[in-house]
Every structure is written in C-alpha cells, then in structure tokens.
Amino acid sequence: MEHWAHLTIILLAASLLLFGFSFHNETTSSINAPEAIYVLEKVEIGGMDQWVLVKGRDTANPVLLWLHGGPGASLMPASWYFDDELLNDFVVVHWDQIGSGKSNTWGFDYDQLNLERYVQDAQEVTNYIKEKLGKEKIYIIGYSWGSRIGIRLSARHPEDFYALISLGQVVSPMKDHVVTFNRVMAKAQEQDNERDITRLEMLGEPPYTEHKDYTILREMAQQYDGGTDFGYLKLAWLGLQSSEYRLRDYPLYIAGYLKGLNAMWEESIEFDAFAEVQTLKLPVYFLIGSEDLFTPVELVREYYEYLDAPMGKELIVFEHSAHAPFMSEPEKFREVLLRIKHETYK
C-alpha cells in the first residue's frame, strides 16, 4: 500500500476518533431467522485470544473460511459489503489472524510472527469451526498472503476441506517482483510517462531484498490499476461502517497492517510455492484477475500447470479485475463459488 493510502486511512480513522462519529451497516439485522447464525467471539487460538466472526442465513449450509491477506490486512471490517449474497449459500467465517485487527494488542511483538505459526493457528480455527457447527469439512479461501497459509494447510490436512479456493495465489515473491516490474514498465512506456520510467530505472530491476524497494513497486502497480480494484479511501470508509469493529479497534488494525509484512519480510520473500507444495490431494481452484500486478496471472498459471492435483484443479481468470475480484466482479465471484459448491459439496 502506498504512503498516501496509509495517511488517508490514519487521518480518516483519527477524524472519527476525535469527533466520536460512528456508522454501522444493517447487514447483521438481516441474519435473524431461527436457522441463521451470527456470532462474533474471542477464541483462544495458539495460546492467544483471537477474534472469529461466523455468519450465515442457514447453518445447514457449508462453511467458507476466509484466510485474509497482509499479513495484517483483516477483511472483517469490510466483509459486510461483499459477503451479503454469499450468506444465502454459505456460513461465512472471518478470522482476524494474530497481530491483525481485533486480534492485535498494544505492545504485540511482531517478531514472533512466521508462516508456520499462522498455519497452525488456521488449523486450530478450522477445528474450532468444525466442532462448533458440527461439520466434517469446510471450504477455505486463501486470499493473497492467505494463499500461502491455504496451500500449506490444505496440503497437510486435505481431509478437512471440500476444496481449496486460492484467490490471488502468491507463487514466488522473487519471481513476482520481476513480472510486476516488467508489466509496470510496459504500461509506463505505453503512456509515455517519463517520470515513472525514470522512477523505475532508478529503482532498478528486481528481485528486491529491501522492503522499501518493493513498497515503491507495489505503489506503482496500484497506480496502474493492478492492485486492489478499489481505492484505499473506499476501503477505509467501508471498514468504518462495520458492525463488528468499534473505533477503538482501528488504531490496532492500522498498526498490524503497517508492521505485519515488514516484520515478516525476510521470510516472505523466500516463499516458493513450487518448492512448498507439489501435490494437493483435494480439489483446488485458482481465481485470479487478469490485471493483477501484485500476484501476476502469468506465475499463477505456471504454478497451476505444475501442480499435481489428482482430485481436480481449475484456473479461473477474471478478465475485468486485478487483485480483488470479489470486489470488482462480485456477481461472477459468487457464481464461481456456487459452482464450486455444486461440484464439490457432497
């Protein structure tokens, strides 16, 4: 996320804190039938209190667990905006990962974060949800950073999941940087943007070992519509209308977002899905935006072709999306999830 976006979110949150302003959406009030569920609760996961949101209009439906991005970029505060239609067909679960959003605390030691900790926590959340709702299996969506958690978790415990839905799969940051750099440079050259061409030349060709260098490239990818498919101001505004978050939660949300990836940078850039997971023994669906410059479709396709998935695999490209198809093409996104449910829910 670029620096101006950081500032926008901080200023917007600070303004509401100062003036005591509060907005709350009406989504939760529509989940009130006897067969429905709406639970926001603190659960001990990995020896620490972490927050889990469970919502749906019929508990007989299968469970869909989101593994959010970042690290530190909880989807819970904006979930009311993109989940509403899904609640008719799934029980949707959002979990604020350790050090993220409502699961963050003042004085939290971000140096304790590592991918393996997240994977173990995700398994605990899976077991908790299965027991709570009496389910033998659930679905998982691993989004962006969460896709790393998702493939490692589903490779270890395929018996727990109907399918893995990988949304914006991280394949190899070192390779991602190269593809992103080349595509951003091509876009800058197409537009004869000498300023950006010079900026990229000064940045130098990747891969990058310094987080600050990647931050610049990511900022430019967002500038050329290869990022999150929505402005960060809109994301902040949606989050501030959340029924699940209160004003006191936002400073910790911001702290977790700003510090999460930076704390895990060295481990993060070493990730390589080709070496990490060669086989998945459950159905796997890769969802990716054609304009995604954060997790480029070229590498997702390469990994898709490489992966051995004896129970089936599919690559689904959203032609009018970048890194967040669930926001930019919500109808197609829901149609895809319903088809996955039809094909795998048995």
Stockholm file with secondary structure:
# STOCKHOLM 1.0

chainA/1-346         MEHWAHLTIILLAASLLLFGFSFHNETTSSINAPEAIYVLEKVEIGGMDQWVLVKGRDTANPVLLWLHGGPGASLMPASWYFDDELLNDFVVVHWDQIGSGKSNTWGFDYDQLNLERYVQDAQEVTNYIKEKLGKEKIYIIGYSWGSRIGIRLSARHPEDFYALISLGQVVSPMKDHVVTFNRVMAKAQEQDNERDITRLEMLGEPPYTEHKDYTILREMAQQYDGGTDFGYLKLAWLGLQSSEYRLRDYPLYIAGYLKGLNAMWEESIEFDAFAEVQTLKLPVYFLIGSEDLFTPVELVREYYEYLDAPMGKELIVFEHSAHAPFMSEPEKFREVLLRIKHETYK
#=GR chainA/1-346 SS CCHHHHHHHHHHHHHHHHHTCCCCCSGGGGCCSTTCEEEEEEEEETTEEEEEEEEESCTTSCEEEEECBTTTBCCGGGHHHHHGGGGGTCEEEEECCTTSGGGCCTTCCGGGCCHHHHHHHHHHHHHHHHHHHTCSCEEEEEETHHHHHHHHHHHHCGGGEEEEEEESCCCCHHHHHHHHHHHHHHHHHHTTCHHHHHHHHHHCSSCCCSHHHHHHHHHHHHHTTCSCSSCHHHHHHHHTTCSSCCTTHHHHHHHHHHHHHHHTHHHHHTCCHHHHCSBCSSCEEEEEETTCTTTTHHHHHHHHHHCBCTTCEEEEEETTCSSCHHHHSHHHHHHHHHHHHHHHCC
#=GC SS_cons         CCHHHHHHHHHHHHHHHHHTCCCCCSGGGGCCSTTCEEEEEEEEETTEEEEEEEEESCTTSCEEEEECBTTTBCCGGGHHHHHGGGGGTCEEEEECCTTSGGGCCTTCCGGGCCHHHHHHHHHHHHHHHHHHHTCSCEEEEEETHHHHHHHHHHHHCGGGEEEEEEESCCCCHHHHHHHHHHHHHHHHHHTTCHHHHHHHHHHCSSCCCSHHHHHHHHHHHHHTTCSCSSCHHHHHHHHTTCSSCCTTHHHHHHHHHHHHHHHTHHHHHTCCHHHHCSBCSSCEEEEEETTCTTTTHHHHHHHHHHCBCTTCEEEEEETTCSSCHHHHSHHHHHHHHHHHHHHHCC
//
